[in-house]
Amino acid sequence: MGTTYSVVVASLPPELTRDSLQSVIDAVLDESNRHLSTYDPAAELARFNASAGTDWVPVSQPLFAVLSIAQEVSAATDGAFDVTVGPLVQRWGFGGGSDTAAAPDPAEIDVLRESIGYAKLQLDPDGPSLRKTIGSLRVDVGAVAPGWAVDEIARRFEALGVEHYLVEIGGEVRGRGLSPANRPWRVAIEAPLAGERRPYALVDLDGMGVSTSGDYRDFRILDGRKVSHTIDSRTGAPVQHTLASVCVVHRSTAHADAYATALMVLGPEEGLALARRLGLAALFIERVGPDGDTREHSTPQFERLRRPLG
């Protein structure tokens, strides 16, 4: 996944060792690489992308599970979350695309959008299997796979009797039980600042995952204006609203991962309305004015998990 991970276990059952837990972590990360990678041409997802066929293809349970979550969130957000948006992301100079490329013109965007759309990916749980309705479709699960891997490590830990842990992969975090300080795991949500790292809010996690999506680090300057890496597949262009970041807390870290991306696409008004309608625990931080001032919006579900800074 091109990132780092951190795992803390506060209380280890006597029959387990550090090495036995490391083997669980390694197994999940290996499965992620073998089934979900788009970097490794031998990986299952990379091979599915490389094929131009439109027949049903049997797939592994990890790949099917991740894509099932992705399609669920896509349907719930009317396509604001879309694992097929990669060609547009690259064309705008992100995700491996050229950071010196000029902005695509409307005609080019229209052509790219013909090969994009979550509804063009079909899933059959009886296989499990997948199919593309167009051969040019490409799938990238980078906005849900880290959350899935966090949840899978947590699931396997719990099956071994591990009750007090914190698992983090690429900023996606899940905690359960008590920290070494004998209190719930307390995680800081970062302030949306490009030049520094400092906490903006705190949440307690016990059997919950948290994910944050923002535009304050991954962006480029194009034709004199700041362009976000968050691309709305429904328009084919980077988002242009005032939302700086969104944090989502959910019992599924994979769902938190996907919903944070979707709400970042939707923006402060539409995203907040959807979060309230779905009962999501979400915090929205919006820019106001040119001097870096912000204001926030949150759902009641988020406020129940929030703790005071300090």
C-alpha positions in Angstrom: 0.0 0.0 0.0 3.0 2.3 -0.1 2.8 3.4 3.5 3.8 2.5 7.1 2.0 0.8 9.9 2.0 0.8 13.7 0.5 -1.7 16.1 0.4 -1.4 19.9 -0.9 -4.2 22.2 -1.3 -3.1 25.8 -2.1 -6.5 27.4 -0.8 -9.7 25.8 -2.5 -13.0 26.6 0.1 -15.3 28.3 0.0 -17.9 25.5 0.9 -15.4 22.8 4.2 -13.8 22.0 5.3 -10.7 20.1 6.4 -13.0 17.2 3.0 -14.7 17.0 1.3 -11.3 16.7 3.9 -10.2 14.1 3.0 -13.3 12.0 -0.7 -12.2 12.0 0.2 -8.7 10.9 2.6 -10.0 8.2 -0.1 -12.4 6.9 -2.7 -9.7 6.5 -0.2 -7.3 4.8 0.9 -10.2 2.4 -2.8 -10.8 1.5 -3.3 -7.1 0.8 -0.3 -7.1 -1.5 -1.3 -10.3 -3.3 -5.0 -9.4 -3.8 -5.4 -5.6 -3.6 -2.3 -4.1 -5.1 -2.3 -2.1 -8.3 1.5 -1.6 -8.1 2.4 -5.3 -8.4 1.5 -6.6 -11.9 1.2 -10.1 -10.5 -1.4 -9.1 -7.9 -5.0 -10.2 -8.3 -6.5 -6.7 -8.8 -3.7 -5.6 -11.1 -4.4 -8.7 -13.3 -8.1 -8.0 -13.3 -7.4 -4.4 -14.4 -5.0 -5.5 -17.2 -7.7 -7.8 -18.7 -10.0 -6.3 -21.3 -12.5 -9.1 -20.9 -16.1 -8.6 -19.7 -16.8 -12.1 -18.6 -17.3 -13.1 -14.9 -14.0 -13.6 -13.1 -13.7 -15.7 -9.9 -11.9 -13.7 -7.2 -10.5 -14.2 -3.7 -12.5 -13.4 -0.6 -10.3 -10.4 0.4 -10.8 -8.7 -3.0 -14.5 -9.4 -3.0 -14.9 -8.1 0.6 -13.1 -4.9 -0.1 -15.1 -4.2 -3.3 -18.4 -5.1 -1.6 -17.7 -2.3 0.9 -16.7 0.1 -1.8 -19.8 -0.5 -3.9 -22.0 -0.2 -0.8 -20.5 3.2 0.0 -20.8 4.2 -3.7 -24.4 3.4 -3.7 -25.1 5.2 -0.4 -23.3 8.3 -1.7 -24.7 8.4 -5.2 -21.2 7.8 -6.7 -19.3 10.3 -4.7 -17.1 7.4 -3.7 -15.9 5.5 -6.8 -13.1 3.0 -7.0 -13.0 3.4 -10.8 -12.0 7.1 -10.8 -8.3 6.4 -11.1 -7.8 7.5 -14.8 -9.2 10.9 -14.0 -7.0 11.2 -10.9 -3.9 10.4 -12.9 -4.9 12.8 -15.7 -5.1 15.7 -13.2 -1.6 14.9 -12.1 -2.1 12.7 -9.0 -1.8 9.0 -8.2 1.2 8.4 -10.4 0.1 10.9 -13.1 2.4 13.6 -14.3 2.5 16.6 -12.0 3.4 18.9 -14.9 0.4 18.0 -17.0 -1.9 20.7 -18.1 -5.5 20.5 -17.1 -7.6 18.3 -19.4 -10.1 20.1 -21.5 -13.9 19.3 -21.3 -13.8 17.0 -24.3 -11.0 14.9 -22.8 -12.8 14.7 -19.5 -15.9 13.4 -21.3 -13.8 10.7 -23.0 -12.3 9.6 -19.7 -15.6 9.5 -18.0 -16.9 6.9 -20.5 -14.4 4.4 -18.9 -15.4 5.4 -15.3 -18.3 4.6 -13.1 -18.8 2.2 -10.2 -22.0 0.8 -11.8 -19.8 -0.6 -14.6 -18.3 -3.0 -12.0 -20.6 -5.9 -11.1 -20.3 -8.3 -8.1 -21.7 -11.8 -7.6 -21.4 -13.1 -4.1 -22.2 -16.7 -5.2 -18.8 -16.9 -6.9 -17.5 -14.8 -5.5 -16.8 -13.2 -8.9 -16.5 -9.8 -10.6 -17.1 -8.5 -14.1 -16.6 -5.3 -16.0 -19.3 -4.1 -18.3 -16.6 -2.3 -20.4 -13.1 -3.7 -20.9 -11.3 -0.4 -20.2 -12.6 -0.2 -16.6 -9.8 0.1 -14.0 -10.3 -0.4 -10.2 -8.2 1.1 -7.4 -9.1 0.3 -3.8 -6.5 2.6 -2.2 -9.3 4.5 -0.4 -10.7 1.5 1.3 -8.0 -1.2 1.4 -5.9 0.2 4.4 -9.1 0.3 6.5 -9.9 -3.2 5.5 -6.4 -4.4 6.5 -6.7 -2.6 9.9 -10.1 -4.4 10.5 -8.7 -7.7 9.4 -5.7 -7.5 11.8 -8.1 -6.5 14.6 -10.4 -9.4 13.8 -7.6 -11.9 13.9 -6.2 -10.4 17.1 -9.6 -10.8 18.8 -9.9 -14.4 17.6 -6.6 -15.0 19.5 -7.9 -13.3 22.7 -6.2 -10.0 22.3 -8.5 -7.4 23.8 -6.4 -4.2 24.1 -4.8 -3.0 21.0 -4.4 -0.1 18.6 -3.8 -0.8 14.9 -2.8 1.9 12.3 -2.0 1.6 8.6 -1.4 4.8 6.6 -3.3 6.9 9.1 -6.4 4.6 9.3 -6.7 3.7 13.0 -8.7 1.2 15.0 -8.7 0.7 18.8 -10.2 -1.6 21.3 -10.1 -1.9 25.1 -7.7 0.1 27.2 -4.3 1.8 26.4 -1.3 1.3 28.7 -2.6 4.4 30.5 -5.6 2.3 31.5 -8.1 4.4 29.6 -9.7 4.1 26.2 -7.4 4.7 23.3 -7.4 8.4 22.6 -6.6 9.5 19.0 -5.9 13.0 17.8 -7.5 14.3 14.6 -5.0 16.6 12.8 -5.6 20.2 12.1 -5.8 20.8 8.3 -2.5 22.7 8.0 0.0 22.1 5.2 3.1 23.3 7.1 2.7 21.8 10.5 1.2 18.9 12.5 -0.9 19.7 15.5 -4.1 18.2 17.0 -7.4 19.7 16.3 -9.7 17.3 18.1 -9.6 14.1 20.2 -11.8 11.0 20.1 -11.9 7.9 22.2 -11.9 4.6 20.3 -13.2 1.3 21.7 -14.1 -1.1 19.0 -14.1 1.8 16.5 -12.1 2.9 13.5 -11.3 6.4 12.4 -10.3 7.9 9.1 -9.6 11.4 7.9 -9.6 12.8 4.3 -8.3 16.2 3.4 -6.8 18.4 0.8 -4.1 20.2 2.8 -1.1 18.1 1.8 -1.9 16.4 -1.5 -2.5 19.1 -4.0 -0.8 20.9 -6.9 -0.8 24.4 -8.3 -2.2 24.5 -11.8 -2.6 27.7 -13.9 -2.0 29.7 -10.7 -4.6 28.0 -8.6 -4.6 25.2 -6.0 -6.0 22.0 -7.3 -7.1 19.3 -4.9 -6.3 15.6 -5.4 -9.9 14.8 -4.6 -11.6 14.2 -7.9 -15.4 14.0 -8.3 -16.1 11.3 -10.7 -19.5 12.8 -11.3 -18.0 15.9 -12.8 -14.6 14.7 -13.8 -12.8 17.6 -12.1 -11.2 18.3 -8.7 -13.5 19.5 -6.0 -13.7 23.2 -5.5 -15.6 23.7 -2.3 -14.2 25.1 1.0 -14.0 21.8 2.9 -10.4 21.2 4.2 -10.9 17.8 5.9 -13.4 15.3 7.0 -13.0 12.8 9.8 -15.3 9.7 10.2 -15.5 7.3 13.1 -17.2 3.9 12.4 -17.3 0.4 13.7 -15.7 -0.6 10.4 -12.5 1.2 9.6 -12.9 0.3 6.0 -16.3 2.0 5.9 -14.7 5.0 7.8 -12.0 5.1 5.1 -14.5 5.1 2.2 -17.0 7.5 3.8 -14.3 10.0 4.6 -13.3 10.2 1.0 -17.0 10.4 -0.2 -17.8 13.2 2.2 -14.7 15.1 1.1 -16.0 14.9 -2.4 -19.5 16.0 -1.4 -18.4 19.1 0.5 -19.6 20.9 3.6 -23.3 21.2 2.9 -24.1 18.1 0.9 -21.6 16.0 2.9 -23.0 17.0 6.3 -26.5 16.4 5.2 -25.7 12.9 4.1 -23.7 12.2 7.3 -26.7 13.2 9.3 -29.1 11.2 7.2 -26.9 8.0 7.5 -26.2 8.6 11.2 -22.4 8.8 10.7 -20.0 10.1 13.3 -18.3 12.8 11.3 -16.4 16.1 11.8 -16.1 18.6 8.9 -13.5 21.4 9.0 -14.2 24.2 6.5 -11.9 27.0 5.5 -13.4 30.5 5.9 -11.5 33.5 4.4 -8.0 33.7 3.0 -6.1 33.7 6.3 -6.4 30.1 7.2 -9.4 30.5 9.5 -11.6 27.5 9.9 -15.1 26.6 11.2 -16.4 23.1 12.0 -19.6 21.1 11.6 -20.2 17.8 13.3 -22.9 15.2 13.8 -24.2 14.3 17.3 -22.7 10.8 16.9 -19.2 12.4 16.6 -19.7 14.6 19.6 -20.5 11.6 21.8 -17.0 10.3 21.0 -15.2 13.6 21.3 -12.9 14.5 24.2 -11.5 17.9 25.2 -8.0 18.8 23.9 -5.4 18.7 26.6 
